[in-house]
Amino acid sequence: MSADRFERHRQPWTQDEIQKLHTLAKKGMALKAIAKALKRSEESTKDRAKADSLNIAKLR
């Protein structure tokens, strides 16, 4: 685990981040890639996507 992993722990989502999440999800990017791009945990990203009724592509 890296030391800066929880640097953004429990930070509220900004409008900009939400917009980026929607864009990346629509492009069909994987959860891991989206989470890394947003500098958020996969769990947090998945929960936000679920709250916004977004489908995130599963890697096969």
Backbone hydrogen bonds, N-H to C=O, Kabsch-Sander energy under -0.5 kcal/mol:
donor,donor_aa,acceptor,acceptor_aa,energy
5,R,2,S,-1.3
7,E,4,D,-1.4
9,H,6,F,-1.7
11,Q,8,R,-2.1
18,I,14,T,-2.2
19,Q,15,Q,-2.2
20,K,16,D,-2.2
21,L,17,E,-2.6
22,H,18,I,-2.3
23,T,19,Q,-2.2
24,L,20,K,-2.8
25,A,21,L,-2.4
26,K,22,H,-2.1
27,K,23,T,-1.4
28,G,25,A,-1.0
29,M,24,L,-1.9
31,L,57,A,-0.8
34,I,30,A,-2.3
35,A,31,L,-2.8
36,K,32,K,-2.0
37,A,33,A,-2.2
38,L,34,I,-2.1
39,K,35,A,-0.7
39,K,36,K,-0.6
40,R,35,A,-2.6
45,T,41,S,-2.3
46,K,42,E,-2.8
47,D,43,E,-2.5
48,R,44,S,-2.2
49,A,45,T,-2.4
50,K,46,K,-2.3
51,A,47,D,-2.2
52,D,48,R,-1.7
53,S,50,K,-1.3
54,L,49,A,-3.2
56,I,54,L,-0.5
57,A,29,M,-0.7
